[in-house]
Amino acid sequence: MEWLEASTENCPVQRTLDVIGDRWTLLILRDAVNGVRRFDDFHRHIGLSEAVLSNRLRKLTSAGILRTVPYQEPGSRSRNEYRLTRKGWDLWPVLMALGQWGEAYTLGTTGPVLDVHHTDCGAPVRVVVECTAEHATLTPRDVTARPGPDARLRS
């Protein structure tokens, strides 16, 4: 079966994009990974409308990517912080890969906003693709993609 013959109805990339595939959601996740937890901080830092932010936070929470944790400042009403779940933290390599690509192709003469280094040795961090047998970094030429066991023909 060739790729163009396969149905993409159950494609994991498509299903992932249904959940996190817009600019604002990715920016919320970027900020959450970097320690932003409160609505007002997301709103101020990203600069999107309150309605859009509320919608995206609700979507990420219902998808199990963020969870809410109540907090209350003295003299204020109870509010929620938004914290990444395990499922949310599993998106960290995706965000790192987007940042790595952006550093290589979109920065121009300016440097990156964040310099991410390995805590133990200080070396820069980069995202790579490897097989489960932990062979060296792979390129697209090193892999073969075949239809999965549940692949269906396009109708």
C-alpha positions in Angstrom: 0.0 0.0 0.0 1.4 3.4 -1.0 1.0 6.5 1.3 -1.5 8.2 -1.1 -3.7 5.1 -0.9 -3.8 5.0 2.9 -6.6 6.7 4.8 -5.4 9.5 7.0 -8.6 9.5 9.1 -6.8 7.8 12.0 -3.4 9.6 11.5 -1.7 10.5 14.8 -0.3 13.7 13.4 -3.8 14.8 12.4 -5.3 13.8 15.8 -2.5 15.7 17.6 -3.0 18.8 15.5 -6.7 18.6 16.4 -5.7 19.1 20.0 -2.6 21.4 19.9 -2.4 22.5 16.3 -2.8 26.2 16.5 -0.4 29.0 17.3 -2.0 30.1 20.5 -2.1 26.6 22.0 1.6 26.0 21.2 2.5 29.4 22.8 0.5 28.5 25.9 2.4 25.2 26.1 5.7 26.9 25.5 5.0 29.2 28.5 3.7 26.4 30.7 6.9 24.4 30.1 8.8 27.5 31.2 6.9 27.9 34.4 3.9 30.1 33.6 0.9 28.9 35.5 -1.6 31.7 36.0 -4.2 33.1 33.6 -3.1 36.7 33.9 0.5 35.7 33.3 -0.4 33.8 30.1 -2.5 36.7 29.0 0.1 39.3 29.6 3.0 37.3 28.2 1.4 35.9 25.0 -0.9 38.8 24.3 -4.0 37.0 23.2 -7.6 37.9 24.1 -9.0 36.6 27.3 -11.7 34.7 25.4 -9.2 32.9 23.2 -7.0 32.1 26.2 -9.9 30.8 28.2 -11.0 28.6 25.2 -7.5 27.2 24.7 -6.9 26.5 28.5 -10.3 24.7 28.7 -9.4 22.6 25.6 -5.9 21.7 27.0 -7.5 20.9 30.4 -10.2 18.7 28.9 -7.6 16.9 26.8 -5.6 16.1 30.0 -2.6 18.1 28.9 -3.0 20.7 31.7 -4.7 20.3 35.1 -6.0 23.0 37.3 -4.8 23.6 40.8 -6.7 26.1 43.0 -4.9 29.0 44.7 -6.0 32.2 46.4 -4.1 35.4 47.0 -4.9 37.1 50.3 -8.0 39.2 49.9 -8.9 37.8 46.5 -11.3 35.1 45.2 -10.1 31.6 44.6 -8.6 31.0 41.1 -6.9 28.2 39.2 -3.3 27.7 38.2 -2.6 25.6 35.1 0.0 22.9 35.4 1.3 20.5 32.9 0.3 16.8 33.4 2.6 13.9 32.3 0.8 14.0 29.0 1.6 17.7 28.8 5.3 17.2 29.6 5.4 14.6 26.9 5.0 17.4 24.4 8.3 19.0 25.6 10.4 17.3 22.8 7.9 18.6 20.2 8.4 22.2 21.5 12.1 21.7 21.7 12.1 20.5 18.0 10.1 23.5 16.9 12.5 25.8 18.7 15.5 24.0 17.2 14.1 24.4 13.7 13.2 28.1 14.4 16.8 28.8 15.6 18.2 27.2 12.4 15.8 28.9 10.0 14.1 32.0 11.4 16.3 33.8 13.8 18.4 35.8 11.3 21.1 37.7 13.2 19.4 37.6 16.6 20.1 34.9 19.2 17.5 32.6 20.7 15.3 33.7 23.6 16.4 30.7 25.7 19.7 28.9 25.7 18.9 25.3 26.7 21.8 23.4 28.1 22.3 20.1 29.9 22.5 20.7 33.6 25.2 18.1 34.2 27.7 19.1 31.5 26.6 22.4 30.1 26.4 21.3 26.5 23.6 22.7 24.4 20.5 20.4 24.1 19.2 19.3 20.7 16.4 17.0 19.6 17.3 13.9 17.6 15.4 10.9 16.2 16.7 7.5 17.1 15.5 4.0 16.9 14.4 2.1 20.0 17.7 0.2 19.9 19.4 3.5 20.5 21.4 3.6 17.3 23.0 6.9 16.3 21.0 9.9 15.2 18.8 9.0 12.2 17.9 11.0 9.1 14.9 10.4 6.8 17.1 8.3 4.6 17.8 5.9 7.5 14.1 5.0 8.0 11.4 3.0 6.2 7.8 4.0 6.8 5.1 1.4 6.2 1.4 1.4 6.8 0.5 0.4 10.3 -1.5 -2.6 11.3 -4.7 -0.6 11.3 -4.1 1.3 8.1 -7.1 1.4 5.8 -7.4 2.2 2.1 -8.8 5.6 1.2 -12.4 5.5 0.2 
